[in-house]
């Protein structure tokens, strides 16, 4: 201990000198900062398998042409369902989409027009008339009928925006390119009588969507997601099933869509024709409100 005595005395003397002079002792040298470690959300085996499966699906659907098409149009028949049943023979419709946030859905009335000049029937002429047009532009929705154009019902617009956020276009173009989205491989299941593999994508808002992919064809078979109703706080589950894929302009396109709400079939549509990258004018998605359906009827 005697050999450390001079050192201890020197330290005590230095502290005493600084205390008497009113000065602070020299600061200690800063310790080196600990290296920061970053954890990737998608470094797991499950995430790698999920990513590979989604990449394979994109290539099967058409690769870059699928990821970069700007417009799509389709026509066919639409069936609104109640408790999984419909009394309709199907509504003829046209649908136009301009990625990412413009679309127009038209319900057509098909009528036979018989022209009778004198007594000769030269009829059988078909006339297509738009009975209803539902237009979305950004986060706004409009409904046009013979009465004019009104703002889309608030609940209907919320449901549409939710479906758009979880649509295949947004899942493969937006969700998959977001670095904050985590991927999970969900394993095997049978969906619509097809052996499938499931992949779940979870974003930073704790919102998720699951894609079920056909093991044989690698086409998406179903997309599902859940959300909590703000009124009754109950969880709702929405699903859309895709079938009858056919090539259209180099892109594999499902021609059958079936939508489910809490396990009950709610609507179907069947495509007869589909086209991609048409020159669709912006005016097709423009709308100006001309009346309020909730306003009281004026008395004459």
C-alpha positions, 0 to 999 in steps of 0.5 A: 500500500505504501507505494500507492501513497504518493499517487493518492496524496497527489490526487487529494492535493489536486482536488484541494487546489481546484476547490480552493481556486473555485475552478472545476477539475478537467472533465473526464474523457467521454466514453465511446458510444455503444454501437446501435443495432438495427433489427430488420422486420423481415430477416426471419425464415418466415419472412423470406419464405413469404417474400419469395412466394409473393414475388413468384405470384407477381411474376405469374400475374405478368411481372412488370406489366402487372405492377405498372399498368395505369388503367383498366376497364372491364365489363360484365355482370354484377350480382348484389346478394342478400344472405348469399342469395339474389333474385336478380338475373344480373346487372350489366356493368362497366368498370373503369380504373385509373391507378391509384385512386380513381374509378368509375362503376356504371350499372347499365339498363339494357332495353329492346327498342322496337321501331315501327314505321307504319306497320313494319317492325324493324326492332330488336335494337339494343340501347345501353343507358347508364342508370347509375354511376359510382365515381371515386376520385381520391378519397371522395365518392359520388353517386350519379342517377337520373336525379343528378349527382350526390355525395356518396353515402358516408358508410358506403364510402368508408367501406369502399376506401377500406376495400381499396386499401386492401385490394390486390393492386395496393397490396402488391404495389404499396404494402409490399414496397413499404419497408415498415411492413412485416411479412409472415408465412402462414402455412398451408390451407384449402381455400375455394377447394384449392390447396393454398399457401398464406402470407400475411402483411402487417403495417405500422398501423397494426393493420394486416391483410392475408393473401392466399395463393394457389400452390399449383398456379401461384395465382391469388385465390383470396384476400382477407382482412379484419376491422373493428366497427367503431359503433358496436366495437365488434370485429368484422371480416371481409374476404374476396375470392378470385377465380377463372384467370385468363390472359388480358393484354399480357396480364393474368386477370381473374374473371370471377370475383366473390366477396364475403362479409363475416362469412356470408356471400355479399356480392359477385361479379363476372367479367366478359371483357377486360382491357389494360392501359387504355387512354381514359380521360380524367373527365371520366372520374370528375363529378360535381354535386348537384343535389342532396338526397337528404334535403327536404323535398320542396313543395310547389 
